[in-house]
């Protein structure tokens, strides 16, 4: 009888553990999605009392229907991705790709790891493509958000694949080289490469990558630019430029964001946002984003992500030496493809177990959003930000009645009633001061 601690027994145990985690997390996610859809439908017939004078019943029902439609599509996408993960692993899909890569001539065997990476990544992307297409040209179109043409959709997909190839393959090649030659602590050197890669992307994204997909023009002179520049001067924030992005080419949704750092740091407004909000509201939205910067939320998140990536690579370093890790996922790599198999399998499997950390990440994000709201309210007054958020919730068809448990797990931003309610309460307790100064 085989030893219970033999690699075969350990592999079977890991297979059962992996399948249990995948099925359990999928069932939990399906249950949460169902709760969200049912909860929104239950309150579809009436606008919450706090918003009854500002949101019409038709707008409220449109948001409920949009949330439900996204939920139903998400359920189908979730089931498809879970099935594909099982096909890739325990049903032998990954092993098939290893065999395909083995068809290369011996002289080209050095390419096999990267070919395997491309095969798995490209096939997974093709599995996801129909959902992206349906989301854009059926769901978003149905609710009046889509502005994208099929040609632009295809062009974006091809450009995205090109960028991923030009950036991802050299990074993967560097990590694989370290796995082969850097000894037991290869994962520490790989983490250094990963951090340097992220810094490089932050530097080049605003000027080299983003313009491949959108047009960026300087924010024109006028009241909005003057207000933005005054706000930046008051808060001591130095930006490398103020730009308007042609977001309306793809969607009616509005947004604003910071990108880059140092001299390459930019503030970008979607043209749709500028059309949705007035000058007071735009100033308040920017103050919220500045709040994230002044409260060091971005730095804290970067530190947390750096620590998490270091821990993940250390775990990968250990798993890559465990035969049961490969066998338990239906893979028997040869010497050439062992390291890339460890890397790919790790990337495929970790999200299954990492789902349990989603509520913590969402809570931390919502906490930061509340803090940035409070910072902005002290600077520009709570009423403009509350008004801006209400317009954005309304124009983006965001539901005012999310399920509380679903929101706790998934939502990176607080639900509208909580977020706007806090701002309005702050406004009632402390009227806006025209000369309010920024919190320290």
N, C-alpha and C positions, 0 to 999 in steps of 0.2 A: 504494500500500500504506500502511495507517495507521502512524503513528509508534509505535514500540514503547513509547514513554513517554507516549502519549496516555492520557486518562482511561479510554477503553474497554479498552485493554490492561491498565492498572493494576487496573481493576475485575475483569477476568477472572482476573488473577493473585491478587487477594485472595479471590475466590470459591473458587478451587482451594485456597488456603492455609487458608481457613476450613473448607471441607469436609474437608480432610486432617486438620486439628486435631480437628474434631468426631468423625470416624470413628476416628482414632487414639486419642483419649482415651476414647471409648466402648468400643473393643475392649480397651484396657488395663484399664478399670474392670470390664468383663465377665470378663476373665481373673483379676483379683484376687478378684472375687466368687466365681468358680468355685473358685479355690484355697481360699478360706475355707470354702465348703460341703464340699468334698472333705476338707479337713484335719480339720474337726470330725467328719465322718462316720468318718474313719479311726480316730479315738481315742474313738469313742462307747462302745465295749464295755468300757472299764475306766477307773476313776477315777484321776487322777494320784496317784502314791504319796504326795506331800506332803499330799494332802487325803483320803486313803483312810479315815482315822479320823473325819472330820467331815462328809463328803459321801457320801450313799448312791449306789449305782449308778443307782437310779431317778431321783434328782435330777439326776445328771450327764447321763443320757440325755435327760431333759426339757429341760435347757439346750441340749444339742446339737440336738435337734429344733426348738427355738424359734429358735436361731441359723440353722439351715438354712432354716426357713420364712421368716424375715425376709430371708434372702439371696435366695431365689427370687422373693419379691415385689419386692425391690429391683431385681433384674435386669429384670423386666417393666416396672417403673416407669421405669428408666433408658432402656430402648429406646423407650418411649412418648414420653418427654421429648425424646430426640434426634430422633425422627421429627417431633414437633410443632415443634421448632426449625427443621428443614429446611422444613416446610410454611410456617411463618411468614416465613421469609427467602427463600431462593432459589426456592421454588415459588409465591411471590406472595401469601401470606396477609396479610402486613403491608400490602402495596399495596392489597389488597382493603379492609382496614379504613380506609385513607386515603380510598378512594373512598366508603365508607359515610359517613365524617365529612363528605365534601364535599356530601352531600345536604342539609345544614342550609342554611337561608336565608342570604343574604349578610349580613343584619343580625346573625346569630348566629355569624359566622365566628370570632369571638374565642373561642368555646367549643370549636372543633374540636380544638385540641391536647389539652385535658383529656378530650374525648370519645374521642379516639384512645387516650389513656392508659388510660381505663376499659375500652374494648373489648379491648385486648390483655391487660390484667391480669385482667379478669373471665373471658375465654375460657381463659386459661392456668390460672386457678384451677379452672374447671370440668373441665379435662382432669385435674387432680390429684385432684379430689374422689372419684372412684370408688376410687382407691388408699387414700385416707384412710379411707373407709367400710369397705373390705375389711380394712384393717389393724386397725381398731377392733373390728368386729363379726364378723370371721371369725378372723383370726390371734390377736389378743389374747383373744378369747372362747375360742378353742380351748385356750389354755394357762392359762385361769383368771384373766387379768389385767383383763379389761374389767368396769367397773362402770357404764358410761355407757349411757343409754337413747337410742334414735333421736331422741326429741324434744330431749334435751339436746345431742346432736351437731348437730342443725340450728340450735338456738338459739345454740350457740357459733360456728357458721359465720356466722350472720347478724350477731351481735355483732362478730365479728372483721372482717367486711366493713365494718360501720358505723365501727368505730374506724379502720380503714385509710383510709376515705373522709374522715373528719373530720380526720385528721392528715396523711394523704398528699397529698390534693389541694391544700391550701394550701401545703405544702412544694413540690410540683411547680410550682404557679403562681408561687411566688417565684423558683424556679430559672429557669423559662422567662422570667420578666420580666427577670432579670439577663442571660440569654443575649441577649435582644433589645436591652437598653439600656445594659449596663455596659461595653461595649467589649471589646477583645481579652483583658483580664484578668478577664472575667466569672467564670471558674472559681474565681478566688481569693475573690471575694465570695461565690460560691455555697458554697465550703467554710466560710466564716464562718457562713453561714446554717445549713449542715448541722450544724456543731458546736453552735450555739446550740439547734437543734432537739433534738439528742441530750441536752443538759443539761436542757431543758424536759421531755422524756419521762421522764428519770430522776427528776425532781422530782414529776411528777404520777402516775407509774405506780403507786406503792404505795397511794395514797389514792383515785385516780379511775378508773384503768383495771383493775387487778387485781380490785377488788371487783365488777366487772361479770361476772366469770367464776367467782369463788369466794367463799366466806364465810371471813372471818378473825376469829378470836376470840382474846382474850388467853390466853397460856399459863397454865393454872390454877396456883394455889398448890399446892405440894407439893415432893417431893424433887427432881424434875427441874428445876423453876423455880429452886429454891434453888441447885442445883449450877450451873446456867447463869449465874445472877447472880454467884455466887462466881467463876466462871471469867472473866466479863467484868471483874469488879473486879480480879482478879489480872493481867490483861493490859492494863488501862487502856482497854478498848474501850467507847465510849459508843453505845448503841443507842436509837433512838426508840421501841422497843417490841418485845416478844416475842409472837409470834402463832402460832396453829395454823391451818392451812389444810385445808379439807375435800377433800383430794386423793382420798379414797376414793369420792367421787361419780363419778369418772371412771376410776380405775385402782387396781390393788392395788400398783403400784410406789411406793416410798418415796423421799423426798428432803428436803433442807433447803437454804436459800439465804439470801443477803443481798440486799436490794433497796433502791434509793434511796441518798441520801447526805445528809450533814449532819443536820439535825433530822428529816428524813423517812426516815432509815435504819432499816430493820427487819430482824429475824431471823425467818424463817418456817420452821416445821416442818410437814411433811405429817403429818396424823393417822396415816397408815399407818406412817410412820417411828417415831412414838412407840409404836406397837403392836408394832413389830418388834424394837426395841432396848431394853436396860435403861439405867439412869441412867449407869453408867460409859461405856457405848458411845456414848450420845447426847452426853455431855460430850466424848468423844474426837472425834466427827464435827464438833462445833462448833469444837473446837480446830483441826482441820484447816482449816476455813473461815477461822478467825481467822488461821491461818498465811498464807493467801493475802493477807490484808489487811496483816499486819505485815511481810511480805516484799515488799510493794509490787507484787505481781503484777498487781493490778487497775489500778494507775496505769500500769505498764509496758505492759499490753495496750492501755490507752486511748491512750497515746502512739503505739504502733505502729499502731493502727487509725486514728488521726488522720493520721499520716504517709501511710499507705496510701491513705486517702480523698483526701488532697491530691494525691498522685501520680496517682490515678485520674481526678480531675477535670481535672488538667492535661492528661492524655492525651486525655480527652474533648474538651477545648477545642481541641486540635489536630485530632482526627479529625472534629469537626463541620464543619471547613472543607474537608475532602477529599471531592471528588465520588466518587472510587472507593470510599469507605467505604459510601456509600449504594448505589451501583450494584452493588457486589460482593455485597451482601446482598439484591439483588432489589428495591430500593426506589428510587422516583423521586419524592421529596416535592416539594410545591409550597412557595411561600414561607411559607405559614401553618403548615404542619406540619413544616418542615425541622428546627427545633430540637428539638421533641418526638420526632421520628423518631431524631435523633442520640442523645438521652437513652435512649430505649427500646431501640434496637439495641445500644447500648453495654452496657446492663444484661443483655441477652439473650446477648451474645457473649462478654463478658469471662470468665464462669465456665468457658467451654470452654478458654481459654488459662490461666486461673488454677489449673486442676487440678494443674499441675506444681508449684505451691507448697504443695499439701496436705501432703506429708510434712514440710516444714519447720514448718508451723503445728502439726501433730500432735506433732512432737518437742519443740517449745517448750512446748506444753501439758503433755506428760508430764513434762518436766523440772520444771515448776512443781509438779505433783502430788507428785512425789517429795520436793521441798523442803518442801511444806506437810505432808506425812506426817511427815518428820523433825522439823519444828518442833512438831507436835502430840505426837509420841512423847516428845520431851524435856519436854513440859509435863505430860502425863497418863500417860505410860508407853506403850510400843508395844503391849502386849497388848490393851487395850480397843479400840484402833483396828483392830488386826488382826481381832479378834473381830467388830467391827461390819461391817467390809468383807466378811468371809466370809459373814455373815448377809445382807448386801445382795446380794452376788453370788448367793447361794443363792435368796433370795426373788424376785429379779428374773430368775432363770434366765439369768444371764450365763455364757457358756461359759468353762471353765477351760483350754481348749485351742485358742485362736485361732491362725490362721496368722500367722507372724511378719511376713511381708511385708505382708499385708493390714493387720495391726495397725499397722505402721510408717507406713502411708499414712493410715489413717483414724482410729485410736483416739486420742482426746484424753486418755484416762486409761490408765495402764499396765495390762497384763494382770494378772489376779489372781495368778498364780504369782510374778511379779516384785514386785508391790506388797506382797503379804502376806509373801512370802519375805524382803524387806528388813526389814520390821517385826519378824518373828520372829527374824531374825538379830541385829537391834539389841537385842531383848529378852534373847537369850541372852548377848550380850556385855556388856550393861549393864543389870542388874536395875533395875526401876522404883524411883524414889525418891519417897517420899510428899510430899516438900517440894520437888520439882523446880521450878525457876524457868524462866520463859520466856526463850528465847534473845534476845539483843539484836538 
